[in-house]
Amino acid sequence: MSRSTCLLIIVSLLGLPVHSAGAQEQEAQPEAVSTPAGTEAERCVSLRSISSTRVLDDQTILFEMNGNRTLVNRLPRRCPGLRFEKRFGYQTSLSQLCSTDIITVITDHGRGASCGLGTFTVWVPPEEVAAPAGDGKLVPVETPAEK
C-alpha cells in the first residue's frame, strides 16, 4: 500500500479534511506576508468560498478564495510541523471556518500539532507593497490612506 493511500485512509478515519500545498509551489518566506493598511480582519470565512490553501510557515496560511481573492491567516502562535508538512485538517459543525477553530497538522504518521487559527485579512503580494527604487532597493509604495 502506498504512503499516500495510507495517509488518505488515516485522514478519513480521523474525519479531517486535508489541505495540502502542491510540491511544485515555491517556498515562500514569512516576510512575504503583508496586508493593506486599514484592512479589517474577518473572524470567519465560508467553507464553500475556499478554493485552496497554501502554508507559508509554521504561523501563516494563505486561503485562496473564489472570486480571485486571497486571505492570510496568521496564527497567534507557531504551529510545530505546519511548514514542513504543509497539510492540515479541521473539524467544524458550521459551514464556515473561524478564528476560534483549531487546525491539526497532518503528518505521514497521522496527527501532528493542533493549533488555533487567527483572523483572516486580505493579502497583498509583496510586489504590490514595495517598488524598486533607483538603486535597486525596495521602498514602500504609498497607499491612498498614507497620502
N, CA, C and O of each residue as an XYZ file, in Angstrom:
588
protein
N       0.857     -1.166      0.000
C       0.000      0.000      0.000
C       0.904      1.231      0.000
O       1.857      1.294      0.777
N       0.617      2.209     -0.861
C       1.466      3.394     -0.976
C       1.295      4.296      0.248
O       0.309      4.218      0.980
N       2.282      5.139      0.431
C       2.276      6.067      1.561
C       1.087      7.025      1.498
O       0.455      7.300      2.518
N       0.779      7.538      0.288
C      -0.337      8.471      0.146
C      -1.671      7.778      0.389
O      -2.592      8.394      0.926
N      -1.794      6.508      0.003
C      -3.019      5.759      0.266
C      -3.210      5.573      1.766
O      -4.319      5.721      2.279
N      -2.125      5.248      2.466
C      -2.201      5.103      3.926
C      -2.633      6.404      4.577
O      -3.455      6.403      5.493
N      -2.071      7.528      4.100
C      -2.422      8.837      4.661
C      -3.898      9.132      4.448
O      -4.566      9.614      5.362
N      -4.421      8.850      3.251
C      -5.828      9.101      2.985
C      -6.718      8.245      3.871
O      -7.759      8.709      4.337
N      -6.321      7.003      4.107
C      -7.103      6.135      4.994
C      -7.091      6.687      6.414
O      -8.131      6.743      7.070
N      -5.927      7.092      6.884
C      -5.823      7.655      8.242
C      -6.665      8.913      8.373
O      -7.406      9.071      9.343
N      -6.551      9.808      7.398
C      -7.307     11.061      7.439
C      -8.799     10.783      7.405
O      -9.564     11.424      8.127
N      -9.226      9.835      6.574
C     -10.654      9.541      6.521
C     -11.141      8.944      7.835
O     -12.267      9.209      8.256
N     -10.307      8.142      8.484
C     -10.674      7.595      9.789
C     -10.760      8.696     10.834
O     -11.593      8.632     11.738
N      -9.905      9.704     10.718
C      -9.922     10.820     11.657
C     -11.064     11.779     11.372
O     -11.454     12.560     12.240
N     -11.602     11.724     10.157
C     -12.702     12.609      9.784
C     -12.245     14.030      9.526
O     -13.033     14.964      9.674
N     -10.994     14.215      9.143
C     -10.468     15.548      8.910
C     -10.265     15.793      7.424
O      -9.696     14.948      6.733
N     -10.729     16.953      6.913
C     -10.406     17.274      5.528
C      -8.929     17.628      5.426
O      -8.362     18.180      6.369
N      -8.302     17.322      4.303
C      -6.883     17.595      4.126
C      -6.706     18.754      3.170
O      -7.364     18.823      2.131
N      -5.820     19.658      3.523
C      -5.427     20.745      2.642
C      -3.929     20.671      2.518
O      -3.213     20.705      3.519
N      -3.452     20.570      1.303
C      -2.029     20.401      1.079
C      -1.559     21.330     -0.011
O      -2.215     21.478     -1.042
N      -0.424     21.954      0.215
C       0.184     22.765     -0.837
C       0.906     21.827     -1.781
O       1.535     20.864     -1.343
N       0.822     22.096     -3.065
C       1.470     21.253     -4.053
C       2.982     21.320     -3.940
O       3.541     22.344     -3.546
N       3.638     20.225     -4.287
C       5.091     20.158     -4.197
C       5.754     21.114     -5.173
O       6.893     21.525     -4.954
N       5.055     21.481     -6.258
C       5.659     22.341     -7.244
C       5.663     23.805     -6.816
O       6.341     24.618     -7.443
N       4.932     24.158     -5.779
C       4.884     25.552     -5.344
C       6.206     25.955     -4.712
O       6.862     25.148     -4.054
N       6.588     27.197     -4.914
C       7.826     27.697     -4.351
C       7.663     27.933     -2.865
O       6.568     28.210     -2.374
N       8.768     27.819     -2.165
C       8.798     28.064     -0.726
C       8.720     29.570     -0.495
O       9.629     30.298     -0.894
N       7.665     30.042      0.135
C       7.522     31.467      0.425
C       8.124     31.766      1.785
O       8.120     30.918      2.677
N       8.625     32.939      1.933
C       9.233     33.356      3.194
C       8.210     34.109      4.036
O       7.339     34.779      3.482
N       8.297     34.014      5.372
C       7.329     34.681      6.234
C       7.227     36.172      5.977
O       6.134     36.729      6.077
N       8.334     36.846      5.646
C       8.286     38.289      5.440
C       7.520     38.671      4.182
O       7.286     39.856      3.945
N       7.122     37.690      3.366
C       6.375     37.968      2.154
C       4.901     38.258      2.445
O       4.148     38.581      1.527
N       4.489     38.149      3.681
C       3.094     38.352      4.040
C       2.875     39.804      4.419
O       3.574     40.349      5.272
N       1.908     40.417      3.783
C       1.569     41.788      4.121
C       0.087     41.993      3.895
O      -0.537     41.280      3.109
N      -0.469     42.962      4.582
C      -1.864     43.304      4.411
C      -1.957     44.805      4.220
O      -1.155     45.552      4.781
N      -2.923     45.258      3.437
C      -3.041     46.691      3.222
C      -3.458     47.418      4.492
O      -4.203     46.881      5.312
N      -2.972     48.643      4.644
C      -3.328     49.456      5.806
C      -4.833     49.683      5.820
O      -5.444     49.897      4.773
N      -5.415     49.636      6.984
C      -6.836     49.899      7.130
C      -7.738     48.729      6.774
O      -8.958     48.889      6.746
N      -7.177     47.559      6.503
C      -7.987     46.387      6.160
C      -8.553     45.775      7.430
O      -7.831     45.536      8.398
N      -9.853     45.527      7.412
C     -10.480     44.912      8.581
C     -10.307     43.405      8.541
O     -10.363     42.786      7.479
N     -10.099     42.833      9.697
C      -9.954     41.385      9.815
C     -11.337     40.736      9.823
O     -12.296     41.285     10.365
N     -11.416     39.565      9.216
C     -12.643     38.775      9.220
C     -12.453     37.627     10.196
O     -11.424     36.952     10.181
N     -13.443     37.410     11.037
C     -13.339     36.315     12.005
C     -13.644     34.964     11.371
O     -13.102     33.948     11.804
N     -14.502     34.933     10.352
C     -14.907     33.676      9.728
C     -14.937     33.806      8.212
O     -15.138     34.889      7.664
N     -14.731     32.660      7.545
C     -14.888     32.587      6.093
C     -15.746     31.366      5.768
O     -15.706     30.359      6.475
N     -16.508     31.470      4.705
C     -17.358     30.369      4.279
C     -16.506     29.245      3.718
O     -15.603     29.491      2.919
N     -16.783     28.012      4.128
C     -16.039     26.858      3.619
C     -16.199     26.718      2.109
O     -15.259     26.316      1.423
N     -17.375     27.044      1.588
C     -17.630     26.957      0.157
C     -16.797     27.958     -0.638
O     -16.543     27.752     -1.824
N     -16.375     29.033      0.007
C     -15.605     30.075     -0.685
C     -14.121     29.755     -0.787
O     -13.407     30.384     -1.568
N     -13.645     28.781     -0.007
C     -12.221     28.438     -0.020
C     -11.945     27.524     -1.204
O     -12.504     26.430     -1.292
N     -11.073     27.975     -2.127
C     -10.743     27.120     -3.263
C      -9.459     26.331     -3.021
O      -9.326     25.210     -3.514
N      -8.511     26.898     -2.268
C      -7.290     26.172     -1.920
C      -6.571     26.907     -0.791
O      -6.916     28.037     -0.446
N      -5.571     26.247     -0.228
C      -4.767     26.852      0.831
C      -3.296     26.655      0.515
O      -2.925     25.741     -0.221
N      -2.470     27.509      1.070
C      -1.018     27.391      0.906
C      -0.354     27.765      2.228
O      -0.521     28.880      2.724
N       0.389     26.836      2.783
C       1.104     27.072      4.038
C       2.421     27.762      3.717
O       3.203     27.265      2.906
N       2.670     28.910      4.351
C       3.920     29.634      4.137
C       4.969     29.284      5.181
O       6.151     29.146      4.867
N       4.524     29.141      6.428
C       5.444     28.786      7.509
C       4.628     28.224      8.672
O       3.444     27.928      8.506
N       5.236     28.076      9.828
C       4.550     27.485     10.988
C       3.480     28.389     11.587
O       2.812     28.004     12.547
N       3.312     29.576     11.035
C       2.352     30.509     11.622
C       1.490     31.224     10.580
O       0.661     32.059     10.941
N       1.673     30.909      9.288
C       0.989     31.668      8.249
C       0.405     30.762      7.176
O       1.104     29.923      6.607
N      -0.895     30.944      6.904
C      -1.584     30.174      5.868
C      -2.300     31.156      4.948
O      -2.990     32.065      5.409
N      -2.127     30.962      3.636
C      -2.887     31.735      2.661
C      -4.110     30.937      2.250
O      -4.010     29.742      1.970
N      -5.259     31.586      2.213
C      -6.506     30.969      1.781
C      -6.901     31.607      0.459
O      -7.286     32.775      0.409
N      -6.800     30.821     -0.620
C      -7.236     31.282     -1.939
C      -8.751     31.137     -1.954
O      -9.283     30.041     -1.773
N      -9.435     32.245     -2.172
C     -10.886     32.249     -2.138
C     -11.441     32.333     -3.556
O     -10.770     32.812     -4.470
N     -12.668     31.863     -3.725
C     -13.350     32.045     -5.007
C     -13.458     33.546     -5.269
O     -13.542     34.334     -4.327
N     -13.456     33.937     -6.516
C     -13.558     35.354     -6.830
C     -12.208     36.050     -6.849
O     -12.141     37.275     -6.758
N     -11.122     35.276     -6.968
C      -9.782     35.844     -7.120
C      -9.353     36.700     -5.924
O      -8.712     37.736     -6.097
N      -9.701     36.275     -4.744
C      -9.331     36.987     -3.516
C      -8.501     36.052     -2.665
O      -8.790     34.858     -2.589
N      -7.469     36.582     -2.024
C      -6.625     35.777     -1.149
C      -6.631     36.385      0.239
O      -6.425     37.586      0.412
N      -6.872     35.536      1.223
C      -6.838     35.958      2.624
C      -5.651     35.295      3.300
O      -5.265     34.180      2.951
N      -5.082     35.987      4.262
C      -3.985     35.420      5.040
C      -4.491     35.200      6.461
O      -5.202     36.037      7.018
N      -4.114     34.067      7.033
C      -4.436     33.787      8.428
C      -3.112     33.613      9.150
O      -2.367     32.669      8.889
N      -2.834     34.521     10.048
C      -1.607     34.466     10.848
C      -1.996     33.898     12.202
O      -2.655     34.568     12.996
N      -1.588     32.661     12.464
C      -1.931     32.002     13.717
C      -1.326     32.790     14.893
O      -0.234     33.342     14.763
N      -2.013     32.843     16.013
C      -1.494     33.593     17.160
C      -0.179     33.027     17.700
O       0.614     33.753     18.300
N       0.045     31.740     17.487
C       1.277     31.084     17.940
C       1.798     30.171     16.845
O       1.043     29.743     15.972
N       3.068     29.878     16.891
C       3.696     28.945     15.966
C       3.031     27.574     16.087
O       2.696     27.137     17.188
N       2.842     26.902     14.960
C       2.231     25.573     14.944
C       3.293     24.583     14.470
O       3.531     24.467     13.268
N       3.937     23.868     15.399
C       5.048     22.974     15.050
C       4.688     21.967     13.964
O       3.673     21.276     14.043
N       5.545     21.902     12.953
C       5.372     20.934     11.875
C       4.542     21.418     10.704
O       4.535     20.769      9.658
N       3.845     22.530     10.837
C       2.960     23.008      9.775
C       3.753     23.355      8.515
O       3.357     22.971      7.415
N       4.860     24.070      8.661
C       5.660     24.449      7.493
C       6.226     23.214      6.792
O       6.233     23.151      5.562
N       6.686     22.260      7.542
C       7.282     21.061      6.962
C       6.232     20.201      6.260
O       6.437     19.782      5.121
N       5.122     19.939      6.924
C       4.095     19.043      6.380
C       3.237     19.715      5.316
O       2.815     19.067      4.359
N       2.976     21.012      5.478
C       2.142     21.787      4.544
C       0.728     21.214      4.386
O       0.054     21.478      3.390
N       0.291     20.435      5.364
C      -1.044     19.835      5.330
C      -1.697     20.025      6.693
O      -1.046     19.922      7.733
N      -2.983     20.302      6.663
C      -3.715     20.416      7.923
C      -5.160     20.016      7.694
O      -5.660     20.019      6.569
N      -5.808     19.677      8.776
C      -7.218     19.337      8.738
C      -7.940     20.132      9.806
O      -7.313     20.742     10.672
N      -9.242     20.123      9.740
C     -10.048     20.795     10.753
C     -11.402     20.116     10.807
O     -11.797     19.417      9.874
N     -12.100     20.324     11.892
C     -13.454     19.818     12.058
C     -14.313     20.972     12.506
O     -13.961     21.687     13.444
N     -15.432     21.158     11.847
C     -16.360     22.205     12.249
C     -17.777     21.738     11.948
O     -18.020     21.044     10.960
N     -18.694     22.122     12.802
C     -20.089     21.753     12.570
C     -20.804     22.860     11.807
O     -21.972     22.722     11.442
N     -20.090     23.959     11.570
C     -20.670     25.089     10.847
C     -20.251     25.038      9.385
O     -19.438     24.198      8.999
N     -20.787     25.910      8.592
C     -20.408     25.985      7.180
C     -19.323     27.034      6.972
O     -19.122     27.531      5.864
N     -18.631     27.359      8.056
C     -17.560     28.341      7.957
C     -16.393     27.969      8.861
O     -16.537     27.207      9.816
N     -15.238     28.527      8.532
C     -14.026     28.338      9.314
C     -13.766     29.657     10.022
O     -13.745     30.716      9.394
N     -13.566     29.586     11.335
C     -13.462     30.815     12.125
C     -12.167     30.881     12.926
O     -11.467     29.882     13.092
N     -11.866     32.065     13.413
C     -10.652     32.294     14.201
C     -10.676     31.521     15.515
O      -9.643     31.390     16.173
N     -11.826     31.015     15.900
C     -11.929     30.217     17.128
C     -11.710     28.734     16.863
O     -11.673     27.936     17.799
N     -11.563     28.351     15.573
C     -11.387     26.941     15.217
C      -9.934     26.501     15.379
O      -9.009     27.313     15.396
N      -9.774     25.190     15.495
C      -8.468     24.560     15.676
C      -8.128     23.777     14.406
O      -8.970     23.056     13.871
N      -6.893     23.924     13.929
C      -6.418     23.091     12.831
C      -5.473     22.043     13.407
O      -4.868     22.253     14.457
N      -5.352     20.922     12.717
C      -4.432     19.858     13.134
C      -3.506     19.540     11.974
O      -3.956     19.254     10.865
N      -2.222     19.591     12.239
C      -1.229     19.250     11.223
C      -1.368     17.767     10.897
O      -1.470     16.936     11.799
N      -1.373     17.440      9.609
C      -1.449     16.053      9.166
C      -0.039     15.611      8.797
O       0.617     16.233      7.961
N       0.419     14.541      9.421
C       1.750     14.004      9.145
C       1.601     12.663      8.436
O       0.495     12.141      8.298
N       2.704     12.124      7.998
C       2.667     10.801      7.375
C       2.271      9.714      8.371
O       1.908      8.608      7.971
N       2.338     10.022      9.655
C       2.025      9.051     10.705
C       0.689      9.334     11.379
O       0.344      8.680     12.363
N      -0.057     10.290     10.869
C      -1.352     10.626     11.461
C      -1.444     12.091     11.812
O      -1.212     12.964     10.976
N      -1.789     12.349     13.066
C      -1.978     13.722     13.525
C      -0.700     14.313     14.098
O       0.111     13.623     14.716
N      -0.546     15.624     13.871
C       0.555     16.370     14.463
C      -0.016     17.359     15.463
O      -1.004     17.074     16.140
N       0.607     18.510     15.549
C       0.190     19.547     16.493
C      -1.191     20.088     16.132
O      -1.573     20.119     14.962
N      -1.931     20.512     17.151
C      -3.207     21.196     16.961
C      -3.026     22.639     17.397
O      -2.461     22.909     18.457
N      -3.511     23.572     16.569
C      -3.253     24.993     16.797
C      -4.478     25.822     16.445
O      -5.253     25.467     15.557
N      -4.640     26.928     17.153
C      -5.750     27.836     16.899
C      -5.474     28.736     15.712
O      -4.334     29.134     15.473
N      -6.532     29.059     14.963
C      -6.421     29.992     13.852
C      -6.451     31.428     14.367
O      -6.881     31.687     15.491
N      -5.997     32.341     13.545
C      -6.118     33.769     13.818
C      -7.241     34.318     12.952
O      -8.046     33.560     12.411
N      -7.290     35.631     12.825
C      -8.299     36.245     11.968
C      -7.815     36.222     10.519
O      -6.630     36.027     10.250
N      -8.735     36.421      9.608
C      -8.455     36.418      8.180
C      -8.387     37.856      7.687
O      -9.306     38.638      7.929
N      -7.313     38.207      7.001
C      -7.187     39.546      6.426
C      -6.797     39.431      4.958
O      -6.241     38.420      4.529
N      -7.090     40.466      4.203
C      -6.753     40.481      2.780
C      -5.245     40.455      2.636
O      -4.529     41.159      3.347
N      -4.765     39.631      1.704
C      -3.332     39.508      1.456
C      -2.968     40.271      0.199
O      -3.650     40.179     -0.822
N      -1.883     41.027      0.287
C      -1.357     41.753     -0.866
C       0.025     41.189     -1.157
O       0.879     41.179     -0.271
N       0.268     40.714     -2.388
C       1.593     40.193     -2.716
C       2.666     41.245     -2.474
O       2.405     42.435     -2.649
N       3.867     40.832     -2.075
C       4.925     41.779     -1.740
C       5.265     42.750     -2.862
O       5.630     43.893     -2.586
N       5.156     42.326     -4.128
C       5.492     43.239     -5.224
C       4.515     44.397     -5.328
O       4.830     45.415     -5.944
N       3.322     44.258     -4.729
C       2.364     45.362     -4.722
C       2.574     46.271     -3.522
O       2.041     47.380     -3.487
N       3.340     45.817     -2.543
C       3.575     46.604     -1.335
C       4.832     47.449     -1.474
O       4.904     48.556     -0.939
N       5.819     46.931     -2.191
C       7.076     47.653     -2.336
C       7.459     47.748     -3.810
O       7.210     46.831     -4.592
N       8.061     48.864     -4.168
C       8.512     49.078     -5.541
C      10.008     49.339     -5.513
O      10.507     49.907     -4.542
N      10.741     48.940     -6.554
C      12.183     49.169     -6.553
C      12.514     50.649     -6.696
O      11.912     51.360     -7.501
N      13.471     51.095     -5.908
C      13.981     52.457     -6.022
C      15.046     52.452     -7.111
O      15.378     51.392     -7.640
N      15.580     53.605     -7.451
C      16.584     53.706     -8.491
C      17.823     52.879     -8.211
O      18.487     52.432     -9.146
N      18.152     52.663     -6.938
C      19.350     51.906     -6.594
C      19.076     50.414     -6.448
O      19.949     49.667     -6.007
N      17.858     49.966     -6.817
C      17.530     48.551     -6.764
C      16.971     48.094     -5.423
O      16.545     46.945     -5.298
N      16.963     48.978     -4.407
C      16.405     48.611     -3.111
C      14.892     48.782     -3.145
O      14.363     49.583     -3.915
N      14.212     48.028     -2.310
C      12.759     48.139     -2.250
C      12.346     49.260     -1.317
O      12.901     49.413     -0.229
N      11.371     50.042     -1.747
C      10.821     51.104     -0.902
C       9.328     50.907     -0.823
O       8.727     50.418     -1.780
N       8.702     51.273      0.293
C       7.257     51.089      0.411
C       6.516     51.954     -0.598
O       6.923     53.077     -0.894
N       5.433     51.416     -1.114
C       4.551     52.157     -2.019
C       3.500     52.822     -1.150
O       2.926     52.183     -0.268
N       3.244     54.094     -1.391
C       2.213     54.786     -0.616
C       0.845     54.283     -1.016
O       0.549     54.104     -2.198
N       0.014     54.057     -0.008
C      -1.370     53.697     -0.274
C      -2.199     54.955     -0.106
O      -1.732     55.903      0.526
N      -3.419     55.005     -0.648
C      -4.235     56.210     -0.517
C      -4.401     56.669      0.920
O      -4.489     57.872      1.165
N      -4.447     55.750      1.881
C      -4.635     56.119      3.286
C      -3.403     56.829      3.846
O      -3.514     57.574      4.819
N      -2.217     56.607      3.237
C      -0.985     57.199      3.746
C      -0.708     58.573      3.178
O       0.140     59.287      3.713
N      -1.388     58.973      2.115
C      -1.121     60.264      1.463
C      -1.705     61.412      2.224
O      -1.568     62.562      1.809
